[in-house]
Amino acid sequence: MTELPTVNSFTQQVIAIELQDRPGSVNSVAEVFSGRGLQIEAFHGTAGDLSPDGHAHALIVFRAGADRASLVIVGDASIFIDA
């Protein structure tokens, strides 16, 4: 039988994202994580301070092994979700 990893074997990951400031954007982010078998521990968004092109910024904290984290971390660990 394969032993399941414990929470302690996962490292904490923090990523910064940009997303459009409109209804359903945060839900789209949650669906990306859920669809990859990841659980968000914390989410902090800043819709009050939009970028010049109208995007909000958010920080997401989650725990995962390197293989799972690579499912949502792209390049410099900053992703854009056009929801």
C-alpha positions in Angstrom: 0.0 0.0 0.0 1.3 3.5 -0.9 1.7 5.8 2.1 0.0 9.2 1.7 2.1 12.3 2.2 1.4 14.3 5.4 0.8 18.0 5.6 4.3 18.4 7.0 5.8 17.0 3.9 4.4 19.9 1.8 6.0 23.3 1.6 4.1 26.5 1.9 3.8 28.3 -1.4 2.8 31.9 -2.0 2.0 33.3 -5.4 1.0 36.7 -6.7 -1.6 36.9 -9.5 -3.4 39.5 -11.5 -7.0 39.0 -12.4 -9.8 41.0 -13.9 -11.9 43.0 -11.4 -15.3 41.5 -12.2 -17.8 39.1 -10.7 -16.6 35.5 -10.8 -12.9 36.1 -11.0 -12.1 34.8 -7.5 -14.3 31.7 -8.2 -12.3 31.1 -11.4 -9.1 31.1 -9.4 -10.6 28.6 -6.9 -11.6 26.4 -9.8 -8.1 26.3 -11.1 -6.7 25.2 -7.8 -9.5 22.7 -7.2 -9.2 21.2 -10.6 -5.6 20.5 -9.9 -6.3 18.9 -6.5 -4.9 21.9 -4.5 -6.5 23.7 -1.5 -6.1 27.4 -1.0 -5.1 28.2 2.7 -5.3 32.0 2.3 -6.4 34.5 -0.3 -5.9 38.2 -0.1 -7.1 40.4 -2.9 -6.7 44.2 -3.5 -9.5 45.3 -5.9 -9.4 48.8 -4.5 -6.0 49.4 -6.0 -6.3 48.4 -9.6 -3.5 48.4 -12.2 -3.7 50.9 -15.0 -5.3 48.2 -17.3 -8.0 47.4 -14.7 -6.6 44.3 -13.1 -6.8 43.5 -9.4 -3.9 41.8 -7.5 -4.1 38.9 -5.1 -1.8 36.8 -3.0 -2.6 33.1 -2.6 -1.1 30.8 0.1 -1.3 27.0 -0.3 0.8 23.9 0.6 2.0 21.4 -1.9 4.9 19.3 -3.0 7.0 20.6 -5.9 5.2 18.4 -8.4 1.8 19.7 -7.4 2.9 23.3 -7.0 4.2 23.3 -10.5 0.6 22.8 -11.7 -0.2 26.4 -10.8 3.2 28.2 -10.6 4.4 29.4 -13.9 7.7 31.0 -14.6 8.4 33.7 -11.9 5.5 32.4 -9.8 3.2 35.1 -11.0 0.3 34.1 -13.1 -2.5 35.9 -14.9 -6.0 34.5 -14.9 -8.3 36.1 -17.5 -11.6 35.1 -15.8 
